[in-house]
Amino acid sequence: MIKKSSEDECSINHAKYPAELEFKCPSCGERVYFCYSNPKHDYKDFTGKMREFRNQYCCTNSKCAMSRVCFNPAPLNVLPRKQYSLAVWKWIAIEAKIHHQKPVQIVERIKEVFHLSISESTIRNYLDEIDVYVSGKIDERTAELIKAQGFILLSFDGQEPDENGPTLWLFVDVISNRVLRVAILETADHSTLHEIVESILTDYGVKLIGMISDKQNSITKMHDEFYPDVPHQYCHFHFLQNMWNPLELKDSHLHKELAKEINHLYITSAAKDIKKNVEGLGKQSIRDLFAEIEKDLRKLVKNSSKKFDHLRGIETYGKLSAYIVDIEQTCANEDPSQWIVKMLLKTAASIRERLDASRIAYEECVALNKQFQEIRALLGNPDLARAEKIMLLDSMLDAIWVETSKKEGITSKDELRTLKPSISNTQEQILLEWVRLYKSYRRGLFAYYDFLVPERTNAKIEKKFGEEKTLLFSQCAKTRVGMQVRTRGEYLLKELYAGKDEIKLIIHDIEGEYDMEQVKAGLEELERRVKQETECWKSNLGGIDAIKNVLNIGKKRIKKGDLDEIKS
């Protein structure tokens, strides 16, 4: 019931027992009785100032748990001890969580739309609470899903937000697509990771049916020592990426040489004020004369590689080869004595010379890419049975080994060592690195056949890490967001996995669900993280106070020494 008070210029609301419940206990159905009314709570809403008195009730049934507590099931209009209404709180939450607005933007929008002035610091405090509250609700939903599921397929990986600070580790159940744990670790050795995995299994009371990782040494050691009977899938994406890296570097060098040739052609590098006396045209700027050709050539070398799909060096080589053929064929029908024709043919000859010099590198990149695509297609073929896929991949890599090892004079795969990608890597060295990688990854490439879902990679975690950083970049307006990743990354990652629909539902259904103790504990944890991150900042220097404290210690020692001397 809301009444207007002219004295206080505010609307007064008495939050009584909901009429539809007919004074019946929501737990046992017995009658309830009035206990007391809370002190007034003044706050602001979109419509103006509000004053609320909230009545509290108890159940008359002495056996009911609600007989020992005071409650009111009426929906909340304002959260405890808040100066703005729940409607305002929700609006701020939607702006931040769904539309990703910064605090300063929220301040401007709420003033523009509702003529309500809220300070940026208040908005930031609200956002801290919203982060903690939403995170807690997501955790509750996760616990329900995992408990009903009864087991987890664990995918996990670490994120290094900067060079100096600790690493953020994310543990996700692939089947439910829920975040199980986020941990900030100074070191992630196998024992530390094992403790975290065990705590997850204990907290959720479930069984571990499989693991997916990028094959870090600490993870494989943890698995082999503590979970040897659990299928462990090595990430296909990381396996292919390790194969792709030396090939891509070799192709990039090819592209660099071709681009360098185009940049140093006479028609693309001559000074713009250099002119040539051309028949029938008089003095003309060389760059202007060949501007269209220059534009074409620069477009031809302006390519980019797409991971696992195409390589810019190969693409540029093919396009340049076709273009100089067009130049030569077109000029064949022109007067060879004309200066412009001579320059075009000279340009084509220079490019062809570079192409001829790069032919071996080009052919090696083409051959390597062809073999890579065959391995990739075979590895990702969903229609092949495990045994058939293993047999075909074994056969393919063994063939590479037999042919390449003879050329390199290597007799045993045990002699193979990790290849550091370099522009000097030969085709044979790259192929032998692929053989070594397959030998190292083989036991974990096909574990997904034992899973309930055909999940072969933990690349989704890396994608979420990227989305999280992008959001933090936009919110902080700075590229160095290591502190934000470690202090608030947990909230963003849980939200990204939960999805916008769940976030909206959590915010919408806050009435009667706001747990002060949960939010308080979460805010204390956030404060601890922030304090830990900022304790070494220059702004936290003790300064004169620190110097005086040390001097006082010295004075105390002197007084104690004098006293001892007097006693003696």
Buried (B, 14 or more C-beta within 10 A) or exposed (E): EEEEEEEEEBBBBEBBBBEEBEBBBEBBEBEBEBEEBBEEBEBBBBEEEBBBBBBBBBBBBEEBEBBEEEBBBBEBBBBEEBEBBBBBBBBBBBBBBBEEBBBEBBBEBBEEEBEBEBEEEBBEEBBBBBBBBBBBBBBBBBBEBBEEBEBBBBBBBBBEBEEEBBBBBBBBBBBBBBBBBBBBBEEBEBEBBBEBBEBBBEEBEBEBBBBBBBBBEBBBBBBEEBBEEBBBBBBBBBBBBBBBBBBBBBBBBBBBBBBEBBEEBEBBEBEEEEBBEBEEEEEEBBBEBBEEBBEBBEEBBEBEBEEBEBBBBBBBBBBBBEBBEEBBEEBEEEEEEBEBBEBBBEBBEBBBEBBEEBEEBBEBBBEBBEBBEEBBEBBBEEEBEEEEBBEBBEEBBEEBBEEBBEEBEBEEBEEBEEBEBEEEBEBBBBBBBBBBBBBBBBEBBBBBBEBEEEBBBBBBBBEBBEEBBEBBBEBBEEEEBBBBBBBBBBBBBBBBBBEEEBBBEBBEEBBEEBEEEBBEEBBEEBEEBBEBBEEEEEEEEEEEEEEEEEEEEEEEEEEEEEEEEEEE
